[in-house]
Amino acid sequence: MNRIIVNVLGREKRWARLRDGIMESLHVYQPEKESIVGNIYLGRVDKVEKGLNAAFINIGEDKNGFLHIDDLAEYVSLEEPERNSAEISKLLHQGQKLLVQVKKDPAGTKGPRLTGVIELKGASIVYMPQGRYVAVSKKASDEEQKKKWRRFGSKLKEDQEGILFRTASLQKSNEEITTEFMALRKQYQNLYASSLNRKAPFLLHGQDVMADDILEEVKKIKEVEIITDDFAWKEELQVYFQQHGVSLSSPISHFQGHENIFKHYRVETQIEKAMQRVVWLENGATIVIEPTEALTVIDVNTGKFTGKSGLSQTVLKTNKMAAKEIARQLKIRNLSGIILIDFIEMKSEQQETEVIAALKAGLSDDGKRTTIVGFTELGILQLTRKKTKPPLLEYTTCTCPSCSGQGRVLSAESMAYRLERELYELYPADEDKVVIEATEDVQRAFRGENSHYLKEMENKIHKKIEFQVVKESKPYYKIKRLENR
């Protein structure tokens, strides 16, 4: 049974997909780190780098965005011979204003990756004002069907426009697609008209990233129960699904328990395990996951597992079990980029093929593109997974001051959000005051600007919140007691 558990109460939003109670994917959205993928900005060229054939664009975020010439609308419009000799310095200049869209979130020291080829997603199609091509979903197996939609798309669009027919479009009529196409074209025209009266940098269009992510997940698994802890958001999500032509097998449920929804459905304990370096398998074998700046290294060990059959079968069984769990961990931890897996050494290519098949099966419902390159001569499995946002560990933790960055601890913001969730659970208590000891950084993160969130929380739980300062080497808090004033 598939369930999507959505934790909306508090500033940090989270949702997880469970299959028979086991977490298969996790998504976290902190307000100051919220994904900006899909956002459309009126940007200003800050610097043109001839050597990189790219430009850095000021979009009003902490770091300038990176725009390569390949992603520039003016470059896409050039004929093939002109592209070979094109230079970005002849297409852009410092101080120039242009519309850009975020392709990839900032990570580490790198700013967001941008494109000048804007994409507006509808329920059935993706509209590109300067795309200049027609494409059909790869899931359309019938070649004649693909040709039919390509011909229709070519007639529908102008020369400079582009259109991608999504899987949902294959069941729609020409009239329905035309209506959606015209609506998306009008949406872009309004965005462009709005940009003419704006001063760069300016956010023109922001994505509802969490609703989009849940929508895409529902499309993949179809039969799913959605449970959320906020009634108003439940109503909004149902309307959002209707607007995108998605019907659910059962209505969205509102969780009304006083316990945090993630704790109630045992998601919280699974998240804690996902933050650990070592993962234990049911048979006593272990997986060690080591993310680095350049790549992620995963090591598989037999541990306590000896098996009842020969060594070769023991190794194969452990590796297949590990492959299935590694696929789950990649999704939960949001690991991406280059990934190297050191399975226990196998003696035949047939066994390696079986392990790859087990890994592919585990990733079959993954929304991100994964390319399995194969085993090296040293027996290391190489793969890459598309990166769209930072890994869970990087997103929710900060550098530990005690070990100079050799380990990780939960950031002050993450601790403040955890405290929020615990305070919601105290709502039914009769006492009207709660005393909390916390480090100054956690207090600042919890209070918000001008103590706005502190006052808001006091009103929500009908209790006075009193903080006591403690000194610790890392972000820390503890609810000491409940009492009456």
C-alpha positions, 0 to 999 in steps of 0.5 A: 500500500502506498501512502504519502504523508505530508507534514505542513504544520510549522515553517519546514514542510516535509512529505514522505512516500511509504510503501507498506510502512517503509519510507521510499522517498523523502522531501524537505522544504526549509523556507530559506533553502526552498528549491527555486527550480522552475522559477522565472526571473528578470535577470541582469547580466553581471559578468560575461566569461569568454573563456567559459562561453557563459555569463553570470546573471544576477537574479536577486538570490544569494549567488549569481546564476550560471548561464551557458551559451548552449542554454541561451535562447538567442543561441538556440535560434541560430542555424547550425553553421552559426552555432559552431562559431558563436561567442556569448560575448556577441550575444550578451553584454554586461548590464543587459536584462533577460528572462531566465529560468532556474534549471538546477538549485545552487549547491555548495559554492555554486550558484543556480544553473539557468536557462534562457529557454523558458518552459511552462508546464501544463497538465499535458504539454510543456510550452517553450516560447523559444524552443524551436522543436516538437518532441513526444514523450518517450513512453509513446511506443507507437511510432505512428502516434509520435509522428501524428503528434509531431505533425500536429505540434508543428502546425500548432506552434510558430517557428520559434516556439517549442512544444513537448507532448507529455504522456498525459497528452497521448489520451487527449483530443486535439481541441483539448491540447490546443486550448492548453497550448493557447493558455500557456502561450497567453501566460508567457505573454503576460509574464513578458509584458510584466517584465517590461515594467520591472527593474532587474533582478525580479522574480516573475513566476515562482513554482509551488515546488512541493505541490508540483513534486507531490503531483509528479509522484502521484502520476507515477504510482497512481494508487496512493493515499495522501494524509496531511496535518493541515486542513486548509492545505488539504483543500488547496492540494485537492484544487491543485490536482483538479486544475492539472487533471489528476484524480485520486483513488481516494480523497485526501485525508486530514490527520487530526491527532495531537502527535506529530504526523511523521512521528505517528506514522514512524517516519521520524525514526526512519529519517534519523536512520537516513542521516547515519553513515552505516545502514544495516541490512536484515541479514546482518550485512552493512552498507557504508555511505560516504558522500564527498564534494566530488562523488558518493562512495558506497561500500557493501560488507557481509558483516555478520551474514555468513549464509547457509549456501556456498560463498558465491551464493552468499555474496550474490544474495547479499549484493542483491539485497544491498542493491535494493536498499541502495536504490532506496537510500539514493532516493531518501538521501537525494544522493546524485552526481557520480556514485561509485558502489563497491559491492562484495567481489563477484566471480561472474558477469552473470552475477554482476548482471543480476545485481544491476537488475536489482538496482534498476528495479529499486530505481524503477519508480525514481523520478530522476534520471539514473544512468548505470555505466557498469562495472570497472575492472576493479569491480566498482559499479559506476552510475550517475543520478541527475541532481536537482537539489542538495542532498538531505545531509547537506540540506538539513545539517551544518559544519560541526564546530567541534570537529572542524567539518569532519562530521555533521550536526543538525543546523540551528534552523533544523533544530528550531523546526524540530522544536516547533513540531514538539511544541505542537504536540503540547497543545492539549496540555493544561499548563499555560507555560513551557520552559525551554533551554536552548543555545542562542542560535536555536533561539534566534532561528525559532523566534524569527525577525522581531520575534514574529514566529515566537508570538505566532507559536504562543498564540497557536498552542495557547502557552507562554514560551520562556527560553533559557540560554545554555552554552553548547558546542552545537545547536541544542534545545531541551523542553525542561518543563510545563507549568502554570504562570 
